[in-house]
């Protein structure tokens, strides 16, 4: 068995937040914390062998850019 890209992404975001009891984490929504990591290539569109080599391009914490600085 294996997971598709969308299911895997959900497990790493909303699934992880749920497991921690942190309901407001793992999603982007109005009034939420606005924590975000942008990676390239897009893990939902890239071939699986390219996703393993994805690079972080931008990180936001509470809506503020923290990387690159």
N, C-alpha and C positions, 0 to 999 in steps of 0.2 A: 504494500500500500504506500501511497504518497499523497501529499497535500498539493493542491494547486497554489499558485502565487498569492491569490487573494486570501485564501484560507490561512496560509502561513503568516501573511502580514497582519491579519486580524488577531492571530494568536500572540504575535509579538507586541501588539498595541493594546487593543481593548481587552484581549484575553489576559494579558499580564496585569493590566490595571485592575481587572475584576479579581484576579487571584490575590492581589494585595489589598483589596477592599478600598481601592482608590477610584471611585466611580467617575470623578471628573477628569481622570487621566486617560490617555489612549485615543482620544478623539479631538477633532477641531470643531468647536462650536462656540456661538456667541456667549461671552461671559466666562469661557473656559480659560485655562492657564496659558494657552498659546505657546506650548513647548513643541518644537518641530526640528526634525533633522532631514535635510534634503540630500539625497544621494544620487549619484549618476553612475551607471545608467538607471533608468526607471525600472525598479525590480518587478513591476507588473507587465512590462513590455519587452524586457531584454531576455535573451536566451538564458536558461538556467546556468550555463557555464560562465557567463559574464557577470551574473549577480554576485557570485562569490568574490569578485574583484572590485565590487562597487566602492566608490570613494565618496566620502562626506564632502559636500560642497558648501553647506551652510548649516549652522545650528542656532536656533532661537530658544531662549528660556524666558518665560513670562513675556513673550513678544519682543524681547531685546536680543539683538544679534550678539552672540558670544563667540562665534567662530565662523569664518576667520575674523580676527579682530583688526 
